[in-house]
Amino acid sequence: MPDAKGRQPQADAGLLLESDILAEFLLPADRQASELRQMLAESVCFTTFVQVSELLACVHDKHERALVDRLLGGIKVLGLPTRYSEAVGRFLRLATEAGSQQPLRQAIVLAVAHEARLTIVSHKHCSAYRKFDEITAIEPNDIRRRLGSKLSDCDRHSK
């Protein structure tokens, strides 16, 4: 379904990683680091100033800050250009009507993903984002399934 500007839903210009996906990388389990590496291998990865702000709000010392900086080193952080204001306003209205608990936050992320033609990756927010026809939202498992055949091919060739 075309959007207000007559565009079709976004092509895969990259992945917009939500806070929950980024925070998992900071946890001491190898699985999360591996998931993020898979995402980085699959596509160009982005996040927004919203997610970065949420991560930095949880930082308590220099060591934690260094971990966040290391995480963000391989991810492009997007701001909010003025031209996105119309999309933010439209998504803010829609998110409010949908009963979002954080409509402004949700509207900003939706607008950035929509305007930059990014697929949102999240565990926590995926179902909420899927309510919007113009947005593609997936969980990390969806990326693993797409990568599964590529990784198994690599395993066969390395033996």
Secondary structure, DSSP 8 states (H G I E B T S, - for coil): ---TTS--S---S-EEE-HHHHHHHHSS-HHHHHHHHHHHHHS-EEEEHHHHHHHHHT--SHHHHHHHHHHHTTSEEE---GGGHHHHHHHHHHHHHTT-SSHHHHHHHHHHHHHHT-EEE-SSSHHHHTTSTT--EE-HHHHHHHHHHHHHHHHHHH-
